Amino acid sequence: MRQAFWTKWAKHCAMWGLLAATTQSTGFTMAQQIGDDAIISRLNALEAQVNQLSMAPSVVFGCDQEPCVQACDDYFCPGWEAAAELVYFKPRQRALDYAVTEDGSTAIFGNAAVHSLDFDRNAGARGSVGYRTKTGWAVRATYTSFETDGRAGVDRPTGIGQLFPTRSTPDGFVEADSARAASQFEYHTFDLTADRPVYQNCFTVLSVFGGTRWVDVDQLSRLDYNGRDFTNGRVIDHTEMNGFGLRMGTEGRWKMAHGISVFGSLAGGLTYGRFHTTAFEDNLDSTIVITDISQSYDQAIANLETRLGMSATWRNVVVSAGYELNDWFGLAERSVFTGTTERGGLATISDDILLEGFFLQVAMGW
């Protein structure tokens, strides 16, 4: 494509150079050399070729043409687009501690270590379908589903070491011989967005997008403590969030040779959600219920997401792969009691949840 482009311009430059040289040698104008009608016709042809070369390339799948050549009338090629995507995420959350151990070398905490649960990296799915109009606007629906869990455990150090649960109610049950933690995390979103390129040339495309988002997040944690002050003691925390909000962002794409391109996107959103949290604790083989409390409330949370990747295009099929970060501010919340002297001392712990990982997408247009 590039060789043909420079060959055309070399021919044009040679022609105009020849005409100029002929004018200087003969003293006649170019119009007198080849005629006014011929010049006008040739200039019109050159202008048409320049306009064709400078036209923005299609950024959708509807045109199976060489880069920088637009086959459809007006602006863009209308058509349907669909994509299937595999995501491989790992949720990262700080407030997942369940026990503290120490070796007894000091009066209170000697060589103490805080033990926290870590979620497993797991695969999820994302799919989308959309339609791009002739004016460049595209409307698409996208659904994301991801689930994972995690498990961890620790035993009291040997000798005079101790194990202190961090998730039990501070009401006399303060030591244990063993602690086991398990948590499940479910994440579902549905996006309805519109997007359009705002700047493009033969090598770059800059698009903006915006729309609505529905969010459904469910997190369940169970802590089991046994020994010393506990006999099969359980602590169960459950948080559900259902929300609706707005999302907008931008994506840039740099086209390289042979259908390869590099792209990156940045988006942000604000979601108004309904939270429902429960906290339950029992001990002595479930014969004593220590805590059984629930609360519901509304709260707005923000999120920020970014993607960076590379794609390859062959006819109407695009294969993309890259890395993604999606951070939800204050998404993880749970209720805890703050002390033994004040029975109503209830506090809410709020923490961010970061989804980070890789994605592989196959898209097709028709």
C-alpha positions in Angstrom: 0.0 0.0 0.0 2.8 2.4 0.9 4.8 1.5 -2.2 1.9 2.2 -4.4 1.3 5.5 -2.6 4.8 6.8 -3.2 4.8 5.4 -6.8 1.8 7.6 -7.6 3.3 10.7 -6.1 6.6 10.1 -7.9 4.7 10.0 -11.2 2.8 13.2 -10.3 5.9 15.0 -9.4 7.7 13.8 -12.5 4.8 15.0 -14.7 4.7 18.5 -13.1 8.5 18.8 -13.3 8.3 17.9 -17.0 5.6 20.5 -17.6 7.6 23.2 -15.7 10.8 22.4 -17.6 8.9 22.6 -20.9 7.4 26.0 -19.9 10.8 27.4 -19.1 12.4 26.2 -22.3 9.7 27.2 -24.6 8.3 30.3 -22.9 4.8 29.1 -23.2 2.4 28.5 -20.3 1.3 25.0 -19.4 -2.1 25.7 -20.7 -0.6 26.6 -24.0 1.4 23.4 -23.9 -1.3 20.9 -23.3 -4.6 22.9 -23.4 -6.8 24.3 -20.7 -9.3 21.5 -20.8 -6.6 18.9 -20.3 -5.1 20.7 -17.3 -8.5 21.1 -15.6 -9.3 17.4 -16.2 -5.9 16.3 -14.9 -6.2 18.6 -11.8 -9.7 17.2 -11.1 -8.3 13.7 -11.3 -5.5 14.5 -8.9 -7.8 16.2 -6.5 -10.1 13.1 -6.4 -7.1 10.9 -5.7 -5.8 13.2 -2.9 -9.3 13.2 -1.3 -9.5 9.5 -1.5 -6.1 9.1 0.2 -6.9 11.5 3.0 -10.3 10.1 3.8 -10.5 8.6 7.3 -10.3 4.8 7.4 -13.3 2.8 8.5 -13.1 1.9 12.2 -15.8 -0.8 12.0 -15.9 -4.1 10.4 -18.3 -3.3 7.5 -15.6 -2.4 5.0 -13.2 -5.0 3.7 -10.8 -2.5 2.1 -7.2 -1.4 2.3 -6.3 1.1 5.0 -7.1 4.7 4.3 -9.7 3.8 1.6 -13.3 4.4 2.5 -15.8 2.2 0.5 -19.0 3.5 1.9 -20.8 6.7 1.2 -20.6 9.6 3.6 -18.8 8.6 6.8 -18.9 5.0 8.0 -20.0 1.5 7.1 -23.0 0.4 9.0 -23.2 -3.1 10.4 -23.5 -5.4 13.3 -20.6 -6.2 15.7 -20.3 -9.0 18.3 -17.5 -10.0 20.6 -16.8 -12.9 23.0 -14.1 -12.3 25.7 -12.3 -14.5 28.2 -11.1 -12.6 31.3 -8.7 -14.0 33.9 -9.1 -11.8 37.0 -7.8 -11.8 40.6 -9.8 -9.7 43.1 -7.5 -7.8 45.5 -8.9 -6.6 48.8 -7.2 -5.5 52.0 -9.7 -6.1 54.8 -9.7 -9.9 54.7 -7.7 -10.6 57.8 -8.9 -13.4 60.1 -6.2 -14.0 62.8 -3.1 -12.7 64.5 -0.4 -15.0 65.7 2.6 -14.3 68.0 5.3 -16.4 69.5 5.1 -15.2 73.1 8.6 -13.6 73.2 7.1 -10.2 74.5 4.5 -9.2 77.0 1.8 -8.7 74.4 2.7 -9.4 70.7 6.1 -10.9 70.0 7.0 -11.4 66.3 3.3 -11.1 65.5 1.9 -11.8 62.0 -1.5 -10.8 60.6 -3.0 -13.5 58.5 -5.3 -12.6 55.6 -7.3 -14.4 53.0 -6.3 -14.1 49.4 -8.7 -14.7 46.5 -7.8 -17.1 43.7 -7.3 -16.0 40.2 -10.1 -17.3 38.0 -11.6 -17.1 34.6 -14.7 -15.2 33.7 -16.7 -14.2 30.6 -17.7 -11.0 28.8 -19.8 -10.7 25.7 -21.1 -7.8 23.7 -23.3 -7.1 20.7 -23.8 -3.8 18.9 -24.7 -1.9 15.8 -22.9 1.0 14.1 -24.8 3.5 12.1 -23.6 5.2 8.9 -22.9 8.4 10.8 -20.4 6.6 13.0 -22.4 6.2 16.2 -22.5 2.7 17.7 -24.8 1.3 20.4 -23.7 -1.8 22.2 -24.7 -4.0 25.1 -22.0 -5.7 27.2 -22.4 -8.3 30.0 -19.6 -9.4 32.3 -19.7 -12.3 34.7 -16.9 -13.3 37.1 -16.8 -15.6 40.2 -14.0 -16.8 42.4 -13.2 -17.9 46.0 -10.3 -18.2 48.4 -9.3 -20.3 51.4 -6.7 -19.9 54.1 -5.9 -21.2 57.6 -3.4 -21.0 60.4 -2.7 -22.8 63.7 -1.5 -21.5 67.0 2.3 -21.5 67.2 3.9 -24.2 69.4 5.1 -23.4 72.9 3.8 -20.3 74.5 2.6 -18.7 71.2 -1.0 -17.5 70.8 -3.6 -17.1 68.1 -6.1 -14.2 68.3 -9.2 -14.1 66.0 -9.6 -10.7 64.4 -13.2 -11.2 63.2 -15.0 -12.4 66.3 -16.9 -10.1 68.6 -14.7 -9.0 71.5 -16.8 -10.4 74.3 -14.5 -12.8 76.1 -13.8 -15.2 73.2 -10.3 -14.0 72.4 -8.0 -17.0 71.9 -8.1 -20.1 69.6 -5.9 -23.0 68.6 -6.9 -22.8 64.9 -8.5 -20.4 62.4 -9.8 -21.2 59.0 -11.2 -18.7 56.5 -13.1 -19.0 53.2 -14.7 -16.4 51.0 -16.7 -16.3 47.8 -17.0 -13.4 45.4 -19.4 -12.9 42.5 -19.4 -9.9 40.1 -21.9 -9.2 37.4 -22.3 -6.0 35.3 -24.4 -5.0 32.3 -23.4 -2.0 30.3 -25.5 -0.2 27.6 -23.2 2.3 25.9 -22.9 4.5 22.8 -19.5 5.3 21.2 -18.2 7.3 18.3 -14.7 8.2 16.9 -14.0 11.9 17.4 -10.6 12.0 15.6 -9.0 9.6 13.1 -6.5 9.4 10.3 -4.7 6.5 8.6 -2.8 5.6 11.7 -4.7 6.7 14.8 -8.3 6.6 16.0 -9.6 8.3 19.1 -13.1 7.4 20.4 -15.3 8.5 23.2 -18.1 6.4 24.8 -20.7 6.7 27.6 -23.8 5.0 28.9 -25.4 3.2 31.8 -24.3 0.4 34.0 -26.1 -2.2 36.2 -24.0 -3.8 38.9 -24.6 -6.9 41.1 -21.9 -7.9 43.6 -22.2 -10.6 46.2 -19.5 -11.5 48.8 -19.7 -14.2 51.5 -17.1 -14.9 54.1 -17.0 -17.6 56.7 -14.4 -17.9 59.5 -14.1 -21.0 61.7 -12.3 -20.9 65.1 -11.6 -23.8 67.3 -9.8 -24.5 70.5 -9.3 -22.6 73.8 -12.2 -20.1 73.9 -14.0 -21.7 70.9 -15.7 -24.9 70.2 -16.5 -24.9 66.5 -17.1 -21.2 66.6 -18.3 -19.5 63.3 -18.3 -16.0 62.0 -20.3 -15.3 58.8 -20.3 -12.0 57.0 -22.4 -11.4 53.9 -22.6 -8.3 51.7 -24.9 -7.8 48.7 -24.9 -4.7 46.4 -27.2 -3.9 43.5 -26.7 -0.6 41.8 -27.3 1.5 38.7 -25.1 4.3 37.5 -23.3 6.1 34.6 -20.1 5.3 32.9 -18.0 7.2 30.3 -14.5 7.1 28.9 -12.2 7.2 25.9 -10.2 4.8 23.8 -7.2 5.4 21.6 -5.8 3.1 18.9 -2.6 3.2 17.0 -2.5 1.2 13.8 0.7 -0.4 12.7 1.5 -2.7 9.7 -0.2 -5.9 8.6 -3.4 -5.3 10.6 -1.7 -5.0 14.0 -2.7 -2.2 16.3 -2.1 -1.1 19.9 -4.9 0.3 22.0 -5.6 1.7 25.4 -8.7 2.9 27.2 -9.6 4.8 30.4 -13.1 5.0 31.9 -14.8 6.0 35.1 -18.2 5.7 36.6 -20.5 6.5 39.5 -23.0 3.9 40.8 -25.8 4.4 43.2 -26.2 1.1 45.0 -28.4 -0.6 47.6 -26.3 -2.5 50.2 -27.5 -5.3 52.4 -25.0 -6.6 55.0 -25.4 -9.4 57.6 -23.1 -10.5 60.5 -23.6 -13.7 62.3 -21.5 -15.4 65.0 -22.0 -18.5 67.2 -19.9 -20.7 69.4 -20.0 -24.0 71.5 -21.3 -26.1 68.6 -23.9 -23.5 67.6 -25.5 -23.6 71.1 -24.7 -19.9 71.7 -25.6 -17.2 69.2 -23.3 -14.2 69.9 -24.2 -11.9 67.0 -27.0 -11.8 64.5 -27.4 -8.4 62.9 -28.3 -7.0 59.5 -28.7 -3.6 57.9 -29.6 -2.1 54.6 -28.6 1.3 53.2 -28.0 3.3 50.0 -24.6 4.6 49.0 -22.9 5.9 45.9 -19.6 4.3 44.9 -17.1 5.3 42.2 -15.0 3.1 39.9 -12.0 3.6 37.6 -10.9 1.2 34.9 -8.2 1.0 32.3 -7.2 -1.4 29.6 -4.0 -1.7 27.5 -3.6 -4.3 24.7 -2.8 -5.3 21.1 -5.1 -6.5 18.4 -4.8 -8.2 15.0 -7.3 -7.8 12.2 -8.0 -10.2 9.4 -10.9 -9.4 7.1 -13.9 -8.9 9.5 -12.3 -10.7 12.5 -10.3 -8.9 15.2 -8.4 -10.8 17.9 -7.4 -8.7 20.9 -5.4 -9.4 24.1 -4.2 -7.3 27.0 -4.2 -6.3 30.6 -7.1 -4.7 32.6 -7.4 -2.9 35.9 -10.9 -2.2 37.4 -11.0 -0.6 40.9 -14.2 -0.1 42.9 -13.9 2.4 45.7 -15.7 1.3 48.9 -17.4 -1.7 47.4 -16.6 -4.1 50.2 -18.3 -3.3 53.4 -19.1 -5.2 56.7 -20.4 -4.4 60.1 -18.3 -4.9 63.3 -18.6 -4.3 67.0 -16.0 -2.0 68.4 -15.8 -3.1 72.0 -17.2 -5.0 75.0 -18.1 -2.0 77.3 -20.4 -0.3 74.7 -22.8 -2.9 73.5 -24.1 -0.7 70.7 -20.7 0.2 69.4 -21.2 -0.8 65.8 -18.9 0.4 63.0 -18.8 -0.2 59.3 -15.5 -1.2 57.6 -15.3 -0.1 54.0 -12.6 -1.3 51.6 -11.8 -1.1 47.8 -11.9 -4.1 45.5 -9.5 -4.2 42.6 -10.1 -6.6 39.7 -6.8 -7.0 37.8 -5.9 -9.5 35.1 -5.7 -10.4 31.5 -8.3 -10.6 28.7 -8.6 -12.3 25.3 -11.3 -11.1 22.9 -12.5 -12.3 19.5 -14.7 -9.9 17.6 -16.6 -10.1 14.3 -18.6 -7.8 12.2 -21.0 -8.2 9.4 
